[in-house]
Amino acid sequence: MPQDLQRVQCEIYRRMSAREKLELVFGTYGTGKELSLAGIRLRNPDASEADLRQIWAREHLGEELFKSVYGGQPK
């Protein structure tokens, strides 16, 4: 990113309230999660929504944390 654009972007962020920054972060995270779920749906067309959420969780939490949170449930 060119330096002048980066400066403008930093100034915009500086002027944002904490709430606006959090909304931006959570919105971006949500978009990323939806894109990830779309890819999982393509690879698992017959999976239920619950199955898709578990696959997503397994991929993003890692096996050890997934097992401790979900009790090692399959898929």
ZIWORA-V243356 format. One record per pair of residues at least 6 apart in sequence whose ideal C-beta (glycine too) atoms are under 8 Angstrom apart, sorted by the first residue. I is the first residue (numbers start at 1). GAP is how many residues later the second one is. Records with the same first field share a line. If there is no record, write none. Layout:
I->GAP + GAP
This chain:
1->8
13->8
16->8
33->23
36->20 + 23 + 24
37->15 + 16 + 19
40->7 + 12 + 15 + 16 + 19
41->6 + 11
44->7 + 8 + 11
47->8 + 28
51->24
54->16 + 19 + 21
55->20
57->9 + 12 + 13
58->8 + 12
61->8
66->6
